Amino acid sequence: MTETLSSDEVLRLRVTAQGLGDSIEKDQPSTPADSRSGATPTGPERIANTARGMLAVQGQDWRSARWALGLRTPGTHVGDVHEAFNTGLIVRSWPMRGTIHLLAAEDIGWMQGVTNRRVIAGAAKRREFLGITDETLELLVSTSVAALRGGVSMDRDELAAAWSAAGIAWQGNWRYHLIWWLCQNGHTVLGPVSENGEPRLVLASEWITAPRTLDGDEALTELAARYASARGVVTAADLGWWAGITAGEAKRGLTGAEAAGRLAQLSVRRGEKPVAVWADPTLLETASNAALPDWLLLPAFDEHLLGYQDRSAQLDPDHFERIVPGRNGMFLATVVRDGRVVGTWKKGTRKGEGLVGTPLPGERLGAGRTALKRQASRWAAFHDLGESPFTIAAAD
């Protein structure tokens, strides 16, 4: 690996670091024993290890978020994701940017300690718009905590019913903000999964049994090192955007991780100007010969694109609006060939239609028809949906 990385090297490092290398195409990989216990990890433990390795994955779309973990953990099933939630290994919450993610339970507290300042500061203006006074907010929080105490879990409707039972005159457009506020401030997390539903709210202090305690520069270094290790090659701007921290904090975290030997600084050329980047030195040694996966079906909001501010190694910038129509923040599910986005896909609307892929302009999916059918079968098996055909739509 050279000191100045080429675009191809950046792509290879990113795909490998994200757990999307060639081994991902194997349905039943060998599972190494846990180095601490000597036991073979269970499916839920493997899912939790994937979440831990990624630090955090986008969680807006529940089905997509589960597939993001399952795809990176071959041989697992959606039930393994649910069991990882039910046993407190992973949670769904807001670790940064005011955006919901899936992550290892022990990491949510210290991450919020690093990233909360900006999002918390901006919440007062939102409450003013919604008409929530400080007194009402305090009452809603105390009522919620009391209702959940003692190992109780609630969905959103049940929590709102507790507010009504306490005599609080709340409005429907308050609910999302209040649940976000409870989670963002570390009172609650979304933990156990209801039958045929999504994670339910629980008290973080009761549900998370072994939280990590990190603060100050130690936490900032941990954030930078693990983010970069899971994303392959990153800039300070990438980290600042992803974590919602200042440019100075991002640079301090990366240089701290470099000083600790956890990251190495290199450069990439963007136009005529070299740009500083950081990568895990272990990855630099192992990824140079790693094979890129042939074809993949990645979920909406996948970290393959969401994990960076600059995504040009993975996606032609001219096609960005094909992946995020109207630049509205809603990232579509993507078809990926050799690490690059070449199309989008979705579940068909007609009975028996299966998954439907649409190529980006100038791309062809036909050459990957057999491989994409295999990937569609993996997606369907993960979700307990039986066989799922894969068809290719005409590009518009």
FENVENUR-V826219 format. One line per field, one symbol per residue. ss: DSSP state (2 for helix, 1 for strand, 0 for the rest). phi: phi as a letter, one per 30 degrees, with the letter a starting at -180 (. if undefined). psi: psi as a letter, one per 40 degrees, with the letter a starting at -180 (. if undefined). A space follows every 50 residues. Layout:
ss->???
phi->???
psi->???
//
This chain:
ss->00011022222222222000122220000000100000010022222222 22220011000222222222200000022222222200011111110011 11112222222222222222202222222200022222222222222200 00010222222222200000022222222222220001111110000011 11122220000000022222222222222220010222222220002222 22222222200001111111001111111022222222200100111100 00222200000000002222222022200000011110011111111000 0000111110000002222222222222222200000001111000
phi->.ddcdddddeddddddddicdddddddbddcdddddciddddeddddddd ddddiabebdcddddddeddedbeicbeddddddddcidbbcacdaiicd bcadedcdddddddcdedddddddddddddicddddeddddddddddcdj idcbddddddddddddiddccedddedddeddddcidbbccdcddhbcec dbdddcdcdbddcbahdddddddddddddccjbbcddededdcicddddd ddddddddddidbbcbbbcciccdcdbbaddddddcddcdddddbbccdd iddecddbdccddcbdedceddcbeihcicdddbcbbhicdbabbaddcc eidicbcbddeicbcedcedddddddddddddcicidbdbccdddd
psi->hidhiidddddddddddeffadedehdgihhiihddeeihiidddddddd dddediiiedhddddddddddegieiidddddddddeediihagdiefhh ihihdeedddddddeddddddedddddddefhiddddddddddddddeif eiiiaddddddddddeehgiidedddddddddddeediihcihihfaiii hihddddhdgiihiiadddddddddddddeechiidddddddefiidddd dddddddddeediihaiihhbehihhiiihddddddedehhiiciihiii fieddeeidhedddhhdeededdghefeeghiiihhhfeiheaiiihiei hedaihihiiheiheddeddddddddddddddefeaihihihiii.
//
